[in-house]
């Protein structure tokens, strides 16, 4: 038999290329597995650090999504009675919102401006009256020192500069939120498909389902919040106006706006209302306490439970803790967005739990039955 070498060929052993292990290669499978796990945790930590670094911008983007949800909810409600193109419905919502703001500024702006000018003086007078009452009952408080500290806290060029800078920053942030919300609301499918495209192909359907559940819960949550704000604001205004409490319209407006911050907005608006009430005498002060109690009871035992059954059921302690943390970290914007963020995280965790449970049920179903003895 003629060998391969006699025809000038090389043997298989000589054709084999020796593969050399590189300095970054890991031959041990156990070490390779642990290295993958370590790099996974390192990636998660890096993403978390990046999220903390960009937290302010991410919060503004999330606020834009929440605003887009409000627009989308209004467009869906219009679609139930007016079957037109989505773009037309979104335009109707935006025009109606702009018209309401213009009407408020034109017809109620002067009234609010006059009452807003009187409110700080009224609260300050009641505050110092309370200090004087404490001093008369044996609690020594130097009113002159408190007045001096108040003037120092509210006066000065640096404080004015910071206030103006904060106002400009707030207006800029609000403008960005509105613009982002309009873009998200006009063409939501573009951004949804773009995010889904980044994910692996086998994860996209699951992502779409989770995103739909998040959007549905967020729409209901924000709709419920608007209903609660309207109920508290209108009820407070009417009840105060019936008795003749000063600045009833402004107090109703403040109560309705602060109702956007659950758990924390009500005590602040109630304190302002009661201070104004006692400026008109003991009877008016007691009446404002009654108004605050009735409105909050109506909202807490009628409106909120009804909304909670239709939206995401969030534990109050969890929402309050999230508000405290978000308020310390990001100010009023974080405070207002705490419960939508908690709601979205809750929906995502429930979706993950349902997915894992379905997989476990499928695994149990596919297991072979034990053989009969």
N, C-alpha and C positions, 0 to 999 in steps of 0.2 A: 504494500500500500504506500502510495506517495504521500508524504507529509506536506502540510501547508507550508512549511519552511522551505521545501525544495522548489516551490514556485515563487520564491522571493517574498512570500507573505510573512507577517508577524504573528506570533501566537497570541491567543486571547489574553493571556497574562500580561504580555508586553503592551497590548492596546489599552489596557485598563489604566485610567488616570487616577492616580492616588489623590484622594481628597484630603486636604489638610484642614484641621480644625483651627478656625480663626480665634482671635482673642475675645470676641464678643459672642461666640457660640457656646451654648450650654448643652452638653451631651447627656447629662443626667436628667431624665424626664421629671423626677420629683422636684429638682431644683428649678427646672424650666417652668413647671406649674406654679411654684411659689413666686418665681420672678414675675410671671404674668399677673398674679394677684397683687403683688407689690406695685407694679406699674399701673394697674387699674386704680388702686387706692390713691396713688400719686396723681393720676389724672383727675380723679374726683376732687382731691384737695386743691389742685390747681384751678379747676373750674369754680370751686367755691370761693377761692381767693379772688379770682377774676370777677365773680358776681358781686363780692363785697366792694371791690374797687369801682365797679360800674353800677353800684346799687342806685345811686341817684338817677342816672339815665334810665335804668331798667324800670324804676318806679314810675317815671314819667311815661314810658312806653305802656306800662300796665294801666296807668290812668287813661291813656288814649284808648286802650282796648275797652275799658269800662265805659267811657263816653260813647264809643262806637256801639257798645251793647245797648245803651239807652236809645240811640238813633235807630238801631236795628229793631228794637222792640216796638218803637213807635211806627216804623215802616210796616212791621208785621200786623199790627193792629189795624192800620189803614187798609192793608191788603185784604182783610176780612170783609170790608164793606166797599172797597174800591179796587177791583182787580185790574191794576195797571202795572206797568213795568216798575221794577224795583228802584231804578234810578229816579223815577218821578216821585215815588213814595218817599224816598230819602230826601228829595228836594222839598217836598211838602212839609216834612218834619222840621227841616232846618229853617225854612221860611217862617213856619208857625212859631218856632222858638225865638227867632230874631224879632218877629212881630210882637211877641209877648214882652221881650226885654225892652223894646222901644216904647210900647204902651206903658210899661211900668215906669220907665224913666220920664215919660212925658206927663202922665197923669198922677203918678204917686211920688215922683222924684222930689218935687218941692216939699211935699209933706214929710217925706222921710228925712230930707235934709234938715228941715226945721226941728223935727223931733230928735234927730241924731245929734244936733247941736245942743239940745237941752239935756240929753241923757247923761253925758259925763258929769255935768255940774250937779245933777240930781243925785247920782250915785255917790259923788264925793261928799255932798252935804249929808247924806244918810250915813256914810261911813264915819264921818267925824262926829255925827250925832250919837252913833253907837259907842264910839270911844268915850265921849263925854258921859254917857249913861254908865259905862263900866267904871269910870273914875268916881262918879257919885256913889257907887255901890261898893266902894272900898278897894277897887282894883286901880292902882295908881298908874296911869298912862299919861305921859306928857304930850298933850295935843300939839303943842308948838313944835316939839321934836319930830312928831309924825308928819306934820305939815312941811317942815323943812326937808325931811327925807323924801317926801312925795314930790316936792318941787325939784329936788336934785335928781330924782329918778326920771322925771318927765322932762327936765330941761337940759340945756346944753347943746352945743353944735354937734358933738359926736353922736349923741343919741338921735338927734334929728337926721343926721347923715345915715346912720344905720337904719332908721325907720324908712327913709326914702329909698335906700338901696334895697331893703327887704321888699318894699312895695313894688319896685321895678322888677325885681327878680320874680316875685309872685305873678305879676302880669305877664312876664315873658314865659314862665312855666305854663300858665293858663293858656296862652296863645299856642304853645307847642302841643298841649294836650288836645285842644280843639282841632288843630290842623291834623294831627295824627288820627284822632277819632273820625274825622270826616273821610280821610283816605281809607281807613280800615272799613268804614261802613259802606262806602261806595262800591268797592271791589274786594270783599272779604275772601273770595275763592282764590285769588292770586296769592295772597299771603299764606293761606292754609295749605295750598298745594306746594308752595315754596318750602315751607317748613317740613312738610311730609316728604318732599323729595330728598332732603338731607338724610332721612332715616333709612334703614335697610328695607328692602321691598316687602319682606314678610311682616314688618311692624307697621306698615302704613295704614292698613285697614283698621287695626286696633287703635292707632293714633287718631284717625278720623272719628271713630266712635267715641273715644274719650273726649275729643274736642267738641263734638256735638253735645255731649252731656254737660260739659263745662259751660258752653254757651247757653244752653237751656236753663241751667241753674242760675247763671249770672243774670240773665234777663229777668227771671222771676224775682231774684233777690233785689235788683235795682228797681223794678216796678213796685215791689212792696215797700221799698224805702221811700219812693216818691209819694205813694199813698199815705204812708205814715207822716211824712213831712207836711203834706197838705192838710191832713186831719188835725195835727197838732197846731199848725199855724193858724188855720181858719177858726178853729174852736177857741183858741186863746184870744184871737182878735175880737171875735164876736162877744165872748163872755166879758172881756175887759171893757169893751165899748158900751155894753149895756149898763154897766155900773158907772161909767164915766171916768175910768182910770186914765190918767194922762199917758200919752204916747202909746195908745192901745194898738194902733196899726204897726208901729215900729216893733213893739214887743211881740206881736204875733209873727212878724217877719223874722225876727231874731230866733224865736222859738222854732219856727218851721225850718230855718236854715241849719240851726244847731241839731235838729233831729236827724240830720244826715250822719251825725256821729253818735251811734247808739251807746247807751250806758253813761257817757260822759257829757254829751251835749245837753241833756235834760237838766242836770243839777246847775249847770252854768246859766242857762236861760231862766230857770226858776229863781235863782239868786238875784238876777237882774230884775226880774218881774216883781219880786217881793220888796226889794229896795225901793223901787219906784212906787209901789203901792203904799208903803209906810210914809212916803213923803206927803201923802194926802191925808194922813191921820191913821189912828189905830184901826178903825172900822174898815177902811180901804185896804190896809195891810193884811188884815185877817181875810178879807175877801180874795185878795190875790193868792194867799196860801190855799184857800179853798179851790180857786180856779186851777192852780198848779196841780193839786191833788186829783181833782176830777179829770183833767186832761190826761195826766200820766196814767191814771187808773184805766181810763177808756183805751188809751193806746196800749197799755201793758197787758190788759186782760181781754180785750176784744180784737183790736187791730193786729197786734203782733202775733198772737196765737193763730189767727186766721191766715196771716201771711206765712208763718212758719210751717203750717201744714202744706202750703203750696210751693214752698221754696226749700232751700237747704236748711235742715234742722241743725243749727249750730248751738253748742252748749254756751250759755252766757259767760261762765267763768273763762272759757277758752277765748272767747271774743274779747273780753275785757283784758286778759293778759296780753293778747296780741296787740290790742290798741295801746296799752302802756308801753310795750317794747317798740312798736312802730312809731309811736309819738315821740319817744326819747331819741330814736335814731334819725327820723326823717321829718319831724315836726307835724304840722297840721295835715300835710298831704298824706303822710304815713298813717296818721290817725284815721283819716277818712277812708283809706283803702285797706285797712286792716281786715275787716270782715269779708270783703270780696276776695282777698288773697287767701284767707283761711278757708273760705268756701271752695275755692278752686283746688286747694291742696286736699281738702276732704273728698271732693269728687274724684280726684286722681287716685288717691289711696283706695277708695272704694272700688274703682275700676280695676286697679291692680289686684285687690283681694278677690274680686269676682273672677278675674282671668285665672289666677292661681287655683281657685277652687274648682273651676271647670276642668283645668288640666289634671287635678288630682282625681276628680270623678272619672275622667276619661281613662286615666291609668288604672283605676280600680276596675272599670268595666272591661278593659282589654286583658287583664290578668286571667290566665287559664283557671278554670275551676279545678279544685283538687280531685284527683282520681278516686273513684269509689273503691273501697277495700272489698 
